Amino acid sequence: YSNPFAMKANIPFAFFTACCSEKALISEAAKRPMVTLEELQRSTAQVGESVHRPTISRALHKAGLYGRESRRKPLLKQSHKKSRLQFSTSHVGDTANMWRTVLWSDETKI
């Protein structure tokens, strides 16, 4: 006879406490990519389960979700703003046909 409540040797105990909300954690992290582990931990505590951050991180990694820091874009300097204003005021009267002939190859982030 086998005990249905016996723990398996290869599955950590922390997984059993998080198994009920594991799918909810993964779906929440997939919906909101900027969510932190602390926020996910607080959401599990509100439900009534106490799950540690490494356990949450392990579950997300298993699902293929990894934490990354987003790249910061440089802010516009006053010289950038002046050059944009100068460009726009010099091309105010241009027609739509003229803009169709322009080759837009500049992909700068500024």
C-alpha positions, 0 to 999 in steps of 0.5 A, a space after each residue: 500500500 502506498 501513502 498518498 501523503 508521502 513526499 517524493 524524494 526528488 521534489 523539494 518540500 517548498 514545491 508542495 507549498 507553492 503547487 496550488 498557486 504555481 500556475 497563478 504565479 506564472 500567469 501573473 508574471 507572464 501578464 506583468 513582466 515588470 513584477 518583482 519577486 517580492 510582489 509575487 511573494 506578497 500576493 501568495 501571502 495574501 492568499 494564505 500561503 507562505 512561499 519563499 522567493 527562491 521557490 518562486 524564482 525556481 518555479 518561474 525559471 522552470 516555466 522559462 521566465 527569467 528576470 532581466 533588467 531593462 535597458 535605460 534610454 538616454 534622456 533628451 538634452 537641450 541640444 537634441 530638442 533644439 535640433 528637432 524643433 529646427 528640423 520640424 520648423 524647416 519642413 513644415 510646408 513639405 508635401 506628403 509626396 516629398 516625404 514618400 521619397 525620403 529613405 528612413 534609415 536612422 534608427 537611433 533611440 534618442 
